[in-house]
């Protein structure tokens, strides 16, 4: 469904406000999990920045799927550009401290819910 399709909104009742609510609830479920792995300072940073660029993830994931379908080599210029975009987006809410990034990796390994909705 697309917000620019009024007929779909009318038929389903799924408005942009409903989508925003669901997106926030989904994000909050991830934040609750990360809170079990991060210290207070790390969690405060993550909470402060997680919603800033949340809407950029779907487009990036779509580009990654397209690159995989097209056989784009990971070491190609475009493959590396996608990897940099992923890292930049991730670090925008996770920060750059190696210790913190390791905590996120551990959470991703141990918490299947964190992978839901990622493509």
Biopython code that builds the backbone (N, CA, C, O; Angstrom):
import numpy as np
from Bio.PDB.StructureBuilder import StructureBuilder

atoms = [
    (1, "UNK", "N", (0.837, -1.176, 0.000)),
    (1, "UNK", "CA", (0.000, 0.000, 0.000)),
    (1, "UNK", "C", (0.879, 1.235, 0.000)),
    (1, "UNK", "O", (1.940, 1.256, 0.624)),
    (2, "UNK", "N", (0.442, 2.237, -0.685)),
    (2, "UNK", "CA", (1.206, 3.460, -0.789)),
    (2, "UNK", "C", (0.322, 4.619, -0.356)),
    (2, "UNK", "O", (-0.855, 4.678, -0.712)),
    (3, "UNK", "N", (0.892, 5.538, 0.414)),
    (3, "UNK", "CA", (0.130, 6.676, 0.926)),
    (3, "UNK", "C", (-0.430, 7.533, -0.204)),
    (3, "UNK", "O", (-1.417, 8.244, -0.014)),
    (4, "UNK", "N", (0.193, 7.470, -1.373)),
    (4, "UNK", "CA", (-0.270, 8.266, -2.505)),
    (4, "UNK", "C", (-1.437, 7.611, -3.230)),
    (4, "UNK", "O", (-1.894, 8.132, -4.247)),
    (5, "UNK", "N", (-1.922, 6.497, -2.738)),
    (5, "UNK", "CA", (-3.050, 5.800, -3.352)),
    (5, "UNK", "C", (-4.271, 5.936, -2.445)),
    (5, "UNK", "O", (-4.538, 5.053, -1.629)),
    (6, "UNK", "N", (-5.014, 7.036, -2.583)),
    (6, "UNK", "CA", (-6.155, 7.284, -1.699)),
    (6, "UNK", "C", (-7.174, 6.149, -1.690)),
    (6, "UNK", "O", (-7.787, 5.872, -0.659)),
    (7, "UNK", "N", (-7.358, 5.493, -2.831)),
    (7, "UNK", "CA", (-8.325, 4.396, -2.897)),
    (7, "UNK", "C", (-7.902, 3.253, -1.971)),
    (7, "UNK", "O", (-8.750, 2.658, -1.306)),
    (8, "UNK", "N", (-6.615, 2.940, -1.919)),
    (8, "UNK", "CA", (-6.124, 1.885, -1.027)),
    (8, "UNK", "C", (-6.317, 2.281, 0.431)),
    (8, "UNK", "O", (-6.710, 1.456, 1.256)),
    (9, "UNK", "N", (-6.043, 3.531, 0.744)),
    (9, "UNK", "CA", (-6.239, 4.008, 2.118)),
    (9, "UNK", "C", (-7.706, 3.880, 2.489)),
    (9, "UNK", "O", (-8.043, 3.428, 3.584)),
    (10, "UNK", "N", (-8.581, 4.281, 1.565)),
    (10, "UNK", "CA", (-10.019, 4.210, 1.827)),
    (10, "UNK", "C", (-10.483, 2.764, 1.997)),
    (10, "UNK", "O", (-11.281, 2.473, 2.888)),
    (11, "UNK", "N", (-10.000, 1.870, 1.163)),
    (11, "UNK", "CA", (-10.421, 0.467, 1.222)),
    (11, "UNK", "C", (-9.901, -0.249, 2.461)),
    (11, "UNK", "O", (-10.618, -1.049, 3.062)),
    (12, "UNK", "N", (-8.667, 0.031, 2.846)),
    (12, "UNK", "CA", (-8.049, -0.718, 3.944)),
    (12, "UNK", "C", (-8.153, -0.022, 5.287)),
    (12, "UNK", "O", (-8.109, -0.671, 6.333)),
    (13, "UNK", "N", (-8.289, 1.294, 5.263)),
    (13, "UNK", "CA", (-8.272, 2.046, 6.517)),
    (13, "UNK", "C", (-6.874, 2.225, 7.068)),
    (13, "UNK", "O", (-6.695, 2.779, 8.153)),
    (14, "UNK", "N", (-5.879, 1.757, 6.326)),
    (14, "UNK", "CA", (-4.492, 1.893, 6.762)),
    (14, "UNK", "C", (-3.980, 3.247, 6.269)),
    (14, "UNK", "O", (-3.582, 3.407, 5.115)),
    (15, "UNK", "N", (-4.005, 4.188, 7.164)),
    (15, "UNK", "CA", (-3.614, 5.561, 6.853)),
    (15, "UNK", "C", (-2.121, 5.755, 7.115)),
    (15, "UNK", "O", (-1.484, 4.911, 7.745)),
    (16, "UNK", "N", (-1.569, 6.853, 6.636)),
    (16, "UNK", "CA", (-0.170, 7.149, 6.979)),
    (16, "UNK", "C", (0.057, 7.204, 8.496)),
    (16, "UNK", "O", (1.126, 6.826, 8.974)),
    (17, "UNK", "N", (-0.928, 7.664, 9.239)),
    (17, "UNK", "CA", (-0.793, 7.699, 10.703)),
    (17, "UNK", "C", (-0.701, 6.288, 11.281)),
    (17, "UNK", "O", (0.064, 6.048, 12.215)),
    (18, "UNK", "N", (-1.470, 5.364, 10.735)),
    (18, "UNK", "CA", (-1.422, 3.968, 11.192)),
    (18, "UNK", "C", (-0.060, 3.364, 10.861)),
    (18, "UNK", "O", (0.533, 2.672, 11.689)),
    (19, "UNK", "N", (0.430, 3.623, 9.667)),
    (19, "UNK", "CA", (1.743, 3.106, 9.275)),
    (19, "UNK", "C", (2.827, 3.674, 10.186)),
    (19, "UNK", "O", (3.728, 2.948, 10.605)),
    (20, "UNK", "N", (2.746, 4.963, 10.492)),
    (20, "UNK", "CA", (3.728, 5.578, 11.395)),
    (20, "UNK", "C", (3.672, 4.939, 12.774)),
    (20, "UNK", "O", (4.708, 4.703, 13.397)),
    (21, "UNK", "N", (2.469, 4.660, 13.250)),
    (21, "UNK", "CA", (2.304, 4.022, 14.562)),
    (21, "UNK", "C", (2.926, 2.622, 14.571)),
    (21, "UNK", "O", (3.651, 2.266, 15.500)),
    (22, "UNK", "N", (2.643, 1.846, 13.549)),
    (22, "UNK", "CA", (3.183, 0.487, 13.458)),
    (22, "UNK", "C", (4.708, 0.529, 13.361)),
    (22, "UNK", "O", (5.398, -0.267, 13.997)),
    (23, "UNK", "N", (5.223, 1.449, 12.573)),
    (23, "UNK", "CA", (6.670, 1.593, 12.435)),
    (23, "UNK", "C", (7.311, 1.922, 13.773)),
    (23, "UNK", "O", (8.338, 1.346, 14.132)),
    (24, "UNK", "N", (6.710, 2.842, 14.507)),
    (24, "UNK", "CA", (7.259, 3.213, 15.816)),
    (24, "UNK", "C", (7.172, 2.050, 16.797)),
    (24, "UNK", "O", (8.118, 1.803, 17.546)),
    (25, "UNK", "N", (6.059, 1.339, 16.803)),
    (25, "UNK", "CA", (5.913, 0.192, 17.706)),
    (25, "UNK", "C", (6.946, -0.883, 17.380)),
    (25, "UNK", "O", (7.537, -1.473, 18.284)),
    (26, "UNK", "N", (7.159, -1.134, 16.111)),
    (26, "UNK", "CA", (8.156, -2.112, 15.688)),
    (26, "UNK", "C", (9.548, -1.681, 16.143)),
    (26, "UNK", "O", (10.325, -2.490, 16.650)),
    (27, "UNK", "N", (9.851, -0.400, 15.955)),
    (27, "UNK", "CA", (11.152, 0.122, 16.378)),
    (27, "UNK", "C", (11.317, 0.017, 17.891)),
    (27, "UNK", "O", (12.392, -0.334, 18.378)),
    (28, "UNK", "N", (10.264, 0.320, 18.625)),
    (28, "UNK", "CA", (10.332, 0.224, 20.088)),
    (28, "UNK", "C", (10.600, -1.210, 20.536)),
    (28, "UNK", "O", (11.276, -1.430, 21.541)),
    (29, "UNK", "N", (10.077, -2.182, 19.800)),
    (29, "UNK", "CA", (10.339, -3.578, 20.171)),
    (29, "UNK", "C", (11.824, -3.909, 20.016)),
    (29, "UNK", "O", (12.372, -4.679, 20.805)),
    (30, "UNK", "N", (12.468, -3.337, 19.016)),
    (30, "UNK", "CA", (13.908, -3.538, 18.847)),
    (30, "UNK", "C", (14.689, -2.808, 19.936)),
    (30, "UNK", "O", (15.650, -3.349, 20.481)),
    (31, "UNK", "N", (14.282, -1.594, 20.249)),
    (31, "UNK", "CA", (14.961, -0.837, 21.299)),
    (31, "UNK", "C", (14.894, -1.569, 22.636)),
    (31, "UNK", "O", (15.859, -1.565, 23.400)),
    (32, "UNK", "N", (13.764, -2.190, 22.916)),
    (32, "UNK", "CA", (13.615, -2.936, 24.174)),
    (32, "UNK", "C", (14.604, -4.100, 24.238)),
    (32, "UNK", "O", (15.140, -4.404, 25.303)),
    (33, "UNK", "N", (14.841, -4.735, 23.118)),
    (33, "UNK", "CA", (15.823, -5.830, 23.093)),
    (33, "UNK", "C", (17.232, -5.277, 23.271)),
    (33, "UNK", "O", (18.003, -5.791, 24.081)),
    (34, "UNK", "N", (17.569, -4.242, 22.526)),
    (34, "UNK", "CA", (18.915, -3.678, 22.640)),
    (34, "UNK", "C", (19.207, -3.195, 24.057)),
    (34, "UNK", "O", (20.358, -3.215, 24.493)),
    (35, "UNK", "N", (18.188, -2.766, 24.769)),
    (35, "UNK", "CA", (18.387, -2.295, 26.149)),
    (35, "UNK", "C", (18.950, -3.399, 27.039)),
    (35, "UNK", "O", (19.566, -3.106, 28.064)),
    (36, "UNK", "N", (18.750, -4.640, 26.672)),
    (36, "UNK", "CA", (19.293, -5.759, 27.453)),
    (36, "UNK", "C", (20.784, -5.968, 27.182)),
    (36, "UNK", "O", (21.450, -6.683, 27.930)),
    (37, "UNK", "N", (21.304, -5.368, 26.146)),
    (37, "UNK", "CA", (22.699, -5.567, 25.743)),
    (37, "UNK", "C", (23.569, -4.323, 25.927)),
    (37, "UNK", "O", (24.777, -4.437, 26.131)),
    (38, "UNK", "N", (22.970, -3.157, 25.858)),
    (38, "UNK", "CA", (23.720, -1.904, 25.890)),
    (38, "UNK", "C", (23.728, -1.306, 27.290)),
    (38, "UNK", "O", (22.799, -1.515, 28.070)),
    (39, "UNK", "N", (24.790, -0.560, 27.600)),
    (39, "UNK", "CA", (24.785, 0.139, 28.884)),
    (39, "UNK", "C", (23.919, 1.396, 28.757)),
    (39, "UNK", "O", (23.423, 1.715, 27.677)),
    (40, "UNK", "N", (23.751, 2.086, 29.854)),
    (40, "UNK", "CA", (22.822, 3.228, 29.888)),
    (40, "UNK", "C", (23.208, 4.313, 28.885)),
    (40, "UNK", "O", (22.346, 4.861, 28.198)),
    (41, "UNK", "N", (24.487, 4.620, 28.800)),
    (41, "UNK", "CA", (24.956, 5.658, 27.880)),
    (41, "UNK", "C", (24.753, 5.239, 26.420)),
    (41, "UNK", "O", (24.295, 6.033, 25.599)),
    (42, "UNK", "N", (25.091, 4.008, 26.109)),
    (42, "UNK", "CA", (24.916, 3.497, 24.740)),
    (42, "UNK", "C", (23.443, 3.493, 24.349)),
    (42, "UNK", "O", (23.079, 3.855, 23.230)),
    (43, "UNK", "N", (22.613, 3.081, 25.285)),
    (43, "UNK", "CA", (21.175, 3.020, 24.997)),
    (43, "UNK", "C", (20.594, 4.410, 24.806)),
    (43, "UNK", "O", (19.731, 4.612, 23.952)),
    (44, "UNK", "N", (21.065, 5.372, 25.598)),
    (44, "UNK", "CA", (20.581, 6.752, 25.446)),
    (44, "UNK", "C", (20.932, 7.284, 24.055)),
    (44, "UNK", "O", (20.104, 7.928, 23.411)),
    (45, "UNK", "N", (22.155, 7.017, 23.593)),
    (45, "UNK", "CA", (22.564, 7.454, 22.257)),
    (45, "UNK", "C", (21.697, 6.791, 21.191)),
    (45, "UNK", "O", (21.213, 7.447, 20.269)),
    (46, "UNK", "N", (21.510, 5.482, 21.333)),
    (46, "UNK", "CA", (20.710, 4.739, 20.351)),
    (46, "UNK", "C", (19.279, 5.256, 20.310)),
    (46, "UNK", "O", (18.734, 5.503, 19.234)),
    (47, "UNK", "N", (18.675, 5.418, 21.475)),
    (47, "UNK", "CA", (17.294, 5.912, 21.526)),
    (47, "UNK", "C", (17.205, 7.311, 20.928)),
    (47, "UNK", "O", (16.249, 7.623, 20.217)),
    (48, "UNK", "N", (18.186, 8.148, 21.210)),
    (48, "UNK", "CA", (18.171, 9.524, 20.710)),
    (48, "UNK", "C", (18.244, 9.572, 19.186)),
    (48, "UNK", "O", (17.662, 10.462, 18.566)),
    (49, "UNK", "N", (18.956, 8.622, 18.579)),
    (49, "UNK", "CA", (19.218, 8.708, 17.143)),
    (49, "UNK", "C", (18.502, 7.666, 16.281)),
    (49, "UNK", "O", (18.507, 7.786, 15.056)),
    (50, "UNK", "N", (17.892, 6.658, 16.883)),
    (50, "UNK", "CA", (17.327, 5.561, 16.097)),
    (50, "UNK", "C", (16.250, 6.021, 15.115)),
    (50, "UNK", "O", (16.196, 5.539, 13.983)),
    (51, "UNK", "N", (15.414, 6.928, 15.532)),
    (51, "UNK", "CA", (14.295, 7.353, 14.686)),
    (51, "UNK", "C", (14.697, 8.402, 13.646)),
    (51, "UNK", "O", (13.936, 8.679, 12.719)),
    (52, "UNK", "N", (15.904, 8.991, 13.798)),
    (52, "UNK", "CA", (16.330, 10.066, 12.897)),
    (52, "UNK", "C", (16.296, 9.654, 11.428)),
    (52, "UNK", "O", (15.855, 10.424, 10.574)),
    (53, "UNK", "N", (16.759, 8.451, 11.137)),
    (53, "UNK", "CA", (16.919, 8.024, 9.741)),
    (53, "UNK", "C", (16.237, 6.688, 9.472)),
    (53, "UNK", "O", (16.555, 6.000, 8.502)),
    (54, "UNK", "N", (15.307, 6.333, 10.333)),
    (54, "UNK", "CA", (14.626, 5.047, 10.233)),
    (54, "UNK", "C", (14.001, 4.823, 8.860)),
    (54, "UNK", "O", (14.010, 3.702, 8.350)),
    (55, "UNK", "N", (13.463, 5.869, 8.266)),
    (55, "UNK", "CA", (12.771, 5.731, 6.982)),
    (55, "UNK", "C", (13.720, 5.482, 5.811)),
    (55, "UNK", "O", (13.267, 5.197, 4.702)),
    (56, "UNK", "N", (15.028, 5.586, 6.043)),
    (56, "UNK", "CA", (15.993, 5.329, 4.971)),
    (56, "UNK", "C", (16.265, 3.838, 4.766)),
    (56, "UNK", "O", (16.729, 3.430, 3.701)),
    (57, "UNK", "N", (15.977, 3.026, 5.787)),
    (57, "UNK", "CA", (16.292, 1.598, 5.694)),
    (57, "UNK", "C", (15.563, 0.862, 4.569)),
    (57, "UNK", "O", (16.215, 0.109, 3.845)),
    (58, "UNK", "N", (14.259, 1.031, 4.377)),
    (58, "UNK", "CA", (13.588, 0.252, 3.317)),
    (58, "UNK", "C", (14.196, 0.464, 1.934)),
    (58, "UNK", "O", (14.362, -0.495, 1.180)),
    (59, "UNK", "N", (14.527, 1.698, 1.597)),
    (59, "UNK", "CA", (15.114, 1.963, 0.278)),
    (59, "UNK", "C", (16.491, 1.320, 0.154)),
    (59, "UNK", "O", (16.836, 0.788, -0.901)),
    (60, "UNK", "N", (17.279, 1.368, 1.232)),
    (60, "UNK", "CA", (18.604, 0.753, 1.189)),
    (60, "UNK", "C", (18.499, -0.766, 1.062)),
    (60, "UNK", "O", (19.237, -1.377, 0.289)),
    (61, "UNK", "N", (17.601, -1.364, 1.806)),
    (61, "UNK", "CA", (17.410, -2.819, 1.714)),
    (61, "UNK", "C", (16.954, -3.199, 0.304)),
    (61, "UNK", "O", (17.399, -4.209, -0.241)),
    (62, "UNK", "N", (16.071, -2.396, -0.286)),
    (62, "UNK", "CA", (15.621, -2.667, -1.660)),
    (62, "UNK", "C", (16.796, -2.600, -2.637)),
    (62, "UNK", "O", (16.896, -3.428, -3.543)),
    (63, "UNK", "N", (17.687, -1.617, -2.459)),
    (63, "UNK", "CA", (18.866, -1.516, -3.327)),
    (63, "UNK", "C", (19.778, -2.727, -3.155)),
    (63, "UNK", "O", (20.356, -3.217, -4.125)),
    (64, "UNK", "N", (19.903, -3.205, -1.923)),
    (64, "UNK", "CA", (20.732, -4.386, -1.673)),
    (64, "UNK", "C", (20.140, -5.629, -2.341)),
    (64, "UNK", "O", (20.865, -6.424, -2.938)),
    (65, "UNK", "N", (18.826, -5.788, -2.237)),
    (65, "UNK", "CA", (18.170, -6.922, -2.903)),
    (65, "UNK", "C", (18.372, -6.845, -4.415)),
    (65, "UNK", "O", (18.654, -7.853, -5.064)),
    (66, "UNK", "N", (18.225, -5.649, -4.966)),
    (66, "UNK", "CA", (18.411, -5.472, -6.408)),
    (66, "UNK", "C", (19.849, -5.802, -6.804)),
    (66, "UNK", "O", (20.078, -6.467, -7.814)),
    (67, "UNK", "N", (20.806, -5.346, -6.022)),
    (67, "UNK", "CA", (22.215, -5.629, -6.322)),
    (67, "UNK", "C", (22.478, -7.133, -6.302)),
    (67, "UNK", "O", (23.209, -7.648, -7.148)),
    (68, "UNK", "N", (21.892, -7.827, -5.349)),
    (68, "UNK", "CA", (22.054, -9.290, -5.280)),
    (68, "UNK", "C", (21.435, -9.961, -6.499)),
    (68, "UNK", "O", (22.037, -10.856, -7.093)),
    (69, "UNK", "N", (20.220, -9.524, -6.873)),
    (69, "UNK", "CA", (19.556, -10.103, -8.049)),
    (69, "UNK", "C", (20.376, -9.881, -9.317)),
    (69, "UNK", "O", (20.428, -10.741, -10.196)),
    (70, "UNK", "N", (21.015, -8.713, -9.397)),
    (70, "UNK", "CA", (21.779, -8.360, -10.592)),
    (70, "UNK", "C", (23.207, -8.902, -10.555)),
    (70, "UNK", "O", (23.967, -8.721, -11.507)),
    (71, "UNK", "N", (23.566, -9.558, -9.471)),
    (71, "UNK", "CA", (24.907, -10.131, -9.371)),
    (71, "UNK", "C", (26.011, -9.105, -9.194)),
    (71, "UNK", "O", (27.148, -9.339, -9.604)),
    (72, "UNK", "N", (25.689, -7.973, -8.589)),
    (72, "UNK", "CA", (26.703, -6.946, -8.345)),
    (72, "UNK", "C", (27.742, -7.509, -7.372)),
    (72, "UNK", "O", (27.395, -7.980, -6.289)),
    (73, "UNK", "N", (28.981, -7.458, -7.754)),
    (73, "UNK", "CA", (30.052, -7.990, -6.907)),
    (73, "UNK", "C", (30.222, -7.112, -5.664)),
    (73, "UNK", "O", (30.230, -5.886, -5.771)),
    (74, "UNK", "N", (30.356, -7.727, -4.494)),
    (74, "UNK", "CA", (30.542, -6.946, -3.266)),
    (74, "UNK", "C", (31.767, -6.034, -3.309)),
    (74, "UNK", "O", (31.775, -4.978, -2.676)),
    (75, "UNK", "N", (32.804, -6.436, -4.053)),
    (75, "UNK", "CA", (34.015, -5.614, -4.104)),
    (75, "UNK", "C", (33.991, -4.579, -5.230)),
    (75, "UNK", "O", (34.970, -3.860, -5.431)),
    (76, "UNK", "N", (32.882, -4.501, -5.964)),
    (76, "UNK", "CA", (32.752, -3.491, -7.022)),
    (76, "UNK", "C", (32.503, -2.125, -6.394)),
    (76, "UNK", "O", (32.184, -2.023, -5.210)),
    (77, "UNK", "N", (32.651, -1.091, -7.190)),
    (77, "UNK", "CA", (32.419, 0.269, -6.693)),
    (77, "UNK", "C", (30.999, 0.417, -6.151)),
    (77, "UNK", "O", (30.800, 1.004, -5.087)),
    (78, "UNK", "N", (30.015, -0.109, -6.873)),
    (78, "UNK", "CA", (28.628, 0.030, -6.402)),
    (78, "UNK", "C", (28.371, -0.851, -5.187)),
    (78, "UNK", "O", (27.618, -0.464, -4.294)),
    (79, "UNK", "N", (28.982, -2.028, -5.141)),
    (79, "UNK", "CA", (28.846, -2.888, -3.965)),
    (79, "UNK", "C", (29.438, -2.228, -2.730)),
    (79, "UNK", "O", (28.852, -2.273, -1.648)),
    (80, "UNK", "N", (30.589, -1.622, -2.899)),
    (80, "UNK", "CA", (31.234, -0.931, -1.784)),
    (80, "UNK", "C", (30.445, 0.303, -1.354)),
    (80, "UNK", "O", (30.401, 0.629, -0.168)),
    (81, "UNK", "N", (29.826, 0.985, -2.305)),
    (81, "UNK", "CA", (28.993, 2.146, -1.963)),
    (81, "UNK", "C", (27.801, 1.711, -1.118)),
    (81, "UNK", "O", (27.433, 2.397, -0.165)),
    (82, "UNK", "N", (27.200, 0.580, -1.460)),
    (82, "UNK", "CA", (26.085, 0.059, -0.663)),
    (82, "UNK", "C", (26.552, -0.324, 0.738)),
    (82, "UNK", "O", (25.858, -0.060, 1.719)),
    (83, "UNK", "N", (27.717, -0.940, 0.833)),
    (83, "UNK", "CA", (28.253, -1.315, 2.148)),
    (83, "UNK", "C", (28.519, -0.079, 2.997)),
    (83, "UNK", "O", (28.227, -0.073, 4.193)),
    (84, "UNK", "N", (29.069, 0.964, 2.391)),
    (84, "UNK", "CA", (29.314, 2.212, 3.136)),
    (84, "UNK", "C", (28.004, 2.840, 3.592)),
    (84, "UNK", "O", (27.914, 3.348, 4.710)),
    (85, "UNK", "N", (26.993, 2.806, 2.738)),
    (85, "UNK", "CA", (25.688, 3.370, 3.107)),
    (85, "UNK", "C", (25.096, 2.607, 4.283)),
    (85, "UNK", "O", (24.548, 3.209, 5.207)),
    (86, "UNK", "N", (25.205, 1.271, 4.251)),
    (86, "UNK", "CA", (24.699, 0.442, 5.354)),
    (86, "UNK", "C", (25.424, 0.794, 6.649)),
    (86, "UNK", "O", (24.790, 1.002, 7.684)),
    (87, "UNK", "N", (26.754, 0.860, 6.588)),
    (87, "UNK", "CA", (27.545, 1.145, 7.785)),
    (87, "UNK", "C", (27.225, 2.533, 8.329)),
    (87, "UNK", "O", (27.077, 2.709, 9.539)),
    (88, "UNK", "N", (27.119, 3.514, 7.442)),
    (88, "UNK", "CA", (26.803, 4.870, 7.886)),
    (88, "UNK", "C", (25.440, 4.924, 8.568)),
    (88, "UNK", "O", (25.290, 5.547, 9.618)),
    (89, "UNK", "N", (24.462, 4.279, 7.977)),
    (89, "UNK", "CA", (23.120, 4.279, 8.551)),
    (89, "UNK", "C", (23.112, 3.566, 9.903)),
    (89, "UNK", "O", (22.510, 4.053, 10.860)),
    (90, "UNK", "N", (23.774, 2.423, 9.981)),
    (90, "UNK", "CA", (23.862, 1.681, 11.236)),
    (90, "UNK", "C", (24.569, 2.510, 12.309)),
    (90, "UNK", "O", (24.086, 2.611, 13.436)),
    (91, "UNK", "N", (25.702, 3.099, 11.962)),
    (91, "UNK", "CA", (26.457, 3.869, 12.944)),
    (91, "UNK", "C", (25.757, 5.160, 13.347)),
    (91, "UNK", "O", (26.098, 5.753, 14.370)),
    (92, "UNK", "N", (24.792, 5.599, 12.563)),
    (92, "UNK", "CA", (24.059, 6.814, 12.934)),
    (92, "UNK", "C", (23.280, 6.622, 14.229)),
    (92, "UNK", "O", (23.001, 7.596, 14.928)),
    (93, "UNK", "N", (22.924, 5.385, 14.560)),
    (93, "UNK", "CA", (22.250, 5.125, 15.837)),
    (93, "UNK", "C", (23.057, 4.236, 16.775)),
    (93, "UNK", "O", (22.794, 4.213, 17.978)),
    (94, "UNK", "N", (24.028, 3.510, 16.250)),
    (94, "UNK", "CA", (24.823, 2.616, 17.093)),
    (94, "UNK", "C", (26.109, 3.276, 17.574)),
    (94, "UNK", "O", (26.695, 2.841, 18.566)),
    (95, "UNK", "N", (26.546, 4.304, 16.892)),
    (95, "UNK", "CA", (27.817, 4.920, 17.223)),
    (95, "UNK", "C", (28.957, 4.179, 16.548)),
    (95, "UNK", "O", (28.737, 3.320, 15.694)),
    (96, "UNK", "N", (30.176, 4.519, 16.940)),
    (96, "UNK", "CA", (31.350, 3.952, 16.279)),
    (96, "UNK", "C", (32.282, 3.213, 17.237)),
    (96, "UNK", "O", (33.303, 2.678, 16.804)),
    (97, "UNK", "N", (31.960, 3.172, 18.508)),
    (97, "UNK", "CA", (32.825, 2.487, 19.475)),
    (97, "UNK", "C", (32.808, 0.980, 19.215)),
    (97, "UNK", "O", (31.735, 0.378, 19.179)),
    (98, "UNK", "N", (33.974, 0.363, 19.034)),
    (98, "UNK", "CA", (34.027, -1.079, 18.766)),
    (98, "UNK", "C", (33.308, -1.918, 19.825)),
    (98, "UNK", "O", (32.665, -2.914, 19.494)),
    (99, "UNK", "N", (33.413, -1.522, 21.090)),
    (99, "UNK", "CA", (32.760, -2.292, 22.155)),
    (99, "UNK", "C", (31.240, -2.273, 21.985)),
    (99, "UNK", "O", (30.569, -3.286, 22.182)),
    (100, "UNK", "N", (30.719, -1.126, 21.623)),
    (100, "UNK", "CA", (29.274, -0.999, 21.430)),
    (100, "UNK", "C", (28.828, -1.787, 20.200)),
    (100, "UNK", "O", (27.811, -2.479, 20.233)),
    (101, "UNK", "N", (29.589, -1.676, 19.129)),
    (101, "UNK", "CA", (29.240, -2.404, 17.908)),
    (101, "UNK", "C", (29.241, -3.907, 18.157)),
    (101, "UNK", "O", (28.420, -4.629, 17.591)),
    (102, "UNK", "N", (30.153, -4.382, 18.996)),
    (102, "UNK", "CA", (30.176, -5.804, 19.340)),
    (102, "UNK", "C", (28.910, -6.198, 20.094)),
    (102, "UNK", "O", (28.399, -7.303, 19.910)),
    (103, "UNK", "N", (28.407, -5.320, 20.928)),
    (103, "UNK", "CA", (27.162, -5.607, 21.658)),
    (103, "UNK", "C", (25.987, -5.734, 20.686)),
    (103, "UNK", "O", (25.129, -6.602, 20.849)),
    (104, "UNK", "N", (25.957, -4.868, 19.684)),
    (104, "UNK", "CA", (24.907, -4.973, 18.664)),
    (104, "UNK", "C", (25.032, -6.296, 17.903)),
    (104, "UNK", "O", (24.030, -6.962, 17.644)),
    (105, "UNK", "N", (26.263, -6.672, 17.548)),
    (105, "UNK", "CA", (26.470, -7.945, 16.847)),
    (105, "UNK", "C", (25.979, -9.120, 17.687)),
    (105, "UNK", "O", (25.312, -10.023, 17.183)),
    (106, "UNK", "N", (26.319, -9.096, 18.974)),
    (106, "UNK", "CA", (25.891, -10.180, 19.859)),
    (106, "UNK", "C", (24.366, -10.231, 19.934)),
    (106, "UNK", "O", (23.777, -11.310, 19.880)),
    (107, "UNK", "N", (23.732, -9.072, 20.057)),
    (107, "UNK", "CA", (22.266, -9.035, 20.106)),
    (107, "UNK", "C", (21.675, -9.606, 18.818)),
    (107, "UNK", "O", (20.718, -10.379, 18.866)),
    (108, "UNK", "N", (22.236, -9.231, 17.669)),
    (108, "UNK", "CA", (21.725, -9.734, 16.388)),
    (108, "UNK", "C", (21.877, -11.249, 16.288)),
    (108, "UNK", "O", (21.028, -11.922, 15.704)),
    (109, "UNK", "N", (22.946, -11.780, 16.851)),
    (109, "UNK", "CA", (23.167, -13.228, 16.815)),
    (109, "UNK", "C", (22.203, -13.975, 17.728)),
    (109, "UNK", "O", (21.795, -15.095, 17.419)),
    (110, "UNK", "N", (21.839, -13.365, 18.844)),
    (110, "UNK", "CA", (21.069, -14.062, 19.872)),
    (110, "UNK", "C", (19.579, -13.745, 19.879)),
    (110, "UNK", "O", (18.809, -14.417, 20.564)),
    (111, "UNK", "N", (19.171, -12.744, 19.135)),
    (111, "UNK", "CA", (17.777, -12.289, 19.181)),
    (111, "UNK", "C", (17.152, -12.324, 17.786)),
    (111, "UNK", "O", (17.297, -11.363, 17.031)),
    (112, "UNK", "N", (16.463, -13.406, 17.429)),
    (112, "UNK", "CA", (15.868, -13.523, 16.089)),
    (112, "UNK", "C", (14.895, -12.386, 15.752)),
    (112, "UNK", "O", (14.757, -12.018, 14.585)),
    (113, "UNK", "N", (14.228, -11.834, 16.754)),
    (113, "UNK", "CA", (13.269, -10.755, 16.492)),
    (113, "UNK", "C", (13.943, -9.554, 15.822)),
    (113, "UNK", "O", (13.304, -8.833, 15.055)),
    (114, "UNK", "N", (15.215, -9.339, 16.105)),
    (114, "UNK", "CA", (15.905, -8.193, 15.520)),
    (114, "UNK", "C", (16.033, -8.308, 14.006)),
    (114, "UNK", "O", (16.231, -7.299, 13.330)),
    (115, "UNK", "N", (15.925, -9.499, 13.469)),
    (115, "UNK", "CA", (16.018, -9.692, 12.021)),
    (115, "UNK", "C", (14.668, -9.548, 11.327)),
    (115, "UNK", "O", (14.615, -9.451, 10.101)),
    (116, "UNK", "N", (13.587, -9.532, 12.083)),
    (116, "UNK", "CA", (12.259, -9.398, 11.471)),
    (116, "UNK", "C", (12.129, -8.024, 10.832)),
    (116, "UNK", "O", (12.534, -7.009, 11.399)),
    (117, "UNK", "N", (11.556, -8.022, 9.645)),
    (117, "UNK", "CA", (11.320, -6.762, 8.954)),
    (117, "UNK", "C", (12.546, -6.208, 8.258)),
    (117, "UNK", "O", (12.545, -5.052, 7.836)),
    (118, "UNK", "N", (13.600, -7.018, 8.127)),
    (118, "UNK", "CA", (14.809, -6.520, 7.483)),
    (118, "UNK", "C", (14.944, -6.988, 6.043)),
    (118, "UNK", "O", (15.990, -6.788, 5.426)),
    (119, "UNK", "N", (13.930, -7.592, 5.511)),
    (119, "UNK", "CA", (14.019, -7.957, 4.110)),
    (119, "UNK", "C", (13.764, -9.393, 3.901)),
    (119, "UNK", "O", (13.802, -9.868, 2.766)),
]
sb = StructureBuilder()
sb.init_structure("model")
sb.init_model(0)
sb.init_chain("A")
sb.init_seg("    ")
for serial, (resi, resn, name, xyz) in enumerate(atoms, 1):
    if name == "N":
        sb.init_residue(resn, " ", resi, " ")
    sb.init_atom(name, np.array(xyz, "f"), 0.0, 1.0, " ", f" {name:<3s}", serial, name[0])
structure = sb.get_structure()
